Amino acid sequence: MRNVLFIGAGSMAEAIIAGITSSGAMEPASVYVMNKSDRARLDELRDNYGITPVKSGDPEISQAELAVFATKPKDARQAMAQVAKQLDPSAAVLSVMAGIPISLFEETLGRRPVARSMPNTSATIGLAATGVAMNDAVRDNVRETILSLLGSVGLVKEVEEDELHLITALAGSGPAYVYYFAEALEEAAITSGLCGTDARDLIIQVLEGAAAMLKRRTSEPSELRKHVTSPGGTTAAGIRALDDAGFHRAVASCIRAAENRSRELATGQ
């Protein structure tokens, strides 16, 4: 695929742009980017990544073989209307907007290949976790291109569209939960008297080491936890405090609330 158009220039668009340009998946000049009004933002992306800023009416829009919709969900219809008359009828669509169904693209942009995905911002460093669903107009060559593009910025799982609500809650929003947990650990450590720099360095190493252990897949998460948790020891005391505070219930509520919000967005709420 030679030319890709991004409609929207926010953090998710930048994360994918950074990933596909640094990995060599796309030539930077062949990545066209437009947004609603902020020219300074487009200039920033051009200076950082070498992309080509465009606006409504520019010929590059009709040259795009893939249009990536990366606006806020509330701006989805406006974004589609902005390019509907210029997009080539054969151009494929890839959405990275939470909650916007494939059917809305089909209704607004006509029958064409449409893929709906939910990467996360770790795409910036090539470590995204992405779910993607595609309509039946997506042929093998387009499927391979989309999977390759998303795969250039991390792990990709092709799923049914309805599963994307849960994947959005788990993987799309997941980094924020990890950062929030890191915030809480750091705050607790500093409150208890540890130097902020030392606390941050230790927390990062703990998270990195634990993720690496999980990635080996030699043991289930529960087994890895038990290996660290000696009866009557410090870890057991900490785990007990988390259980007393309803840790598992809180996590389940978190995922459920995010999934429900994704489903609400899909209905325009």
Secondary structure, 3 states (H helix, E strand, C coil): CCCEEEECCCHHHHHHHHHHHHCCCCCHHHEEEECCCCHHHHHHHHHHHCCEECCCCCCHHHHCCEEEECCCHHHHHHHHHHHCCCCCCCCEEEECCCCCCHHHHHHHHCCCCEEEEECCHHHHHCCEEEEEEECCCCCHHHHHHHHHHHHCCEEEEECCHHHHHHHHHHHHCHHHHHHHHHHHHHHHHHHCCCCHHHHHHHHHHHHHHHHHHHHHCCCCHHHHHHHHCCCCCHHHHHHHHHHHCCHHHHHHHHHHHHHHHHHHHHCCC
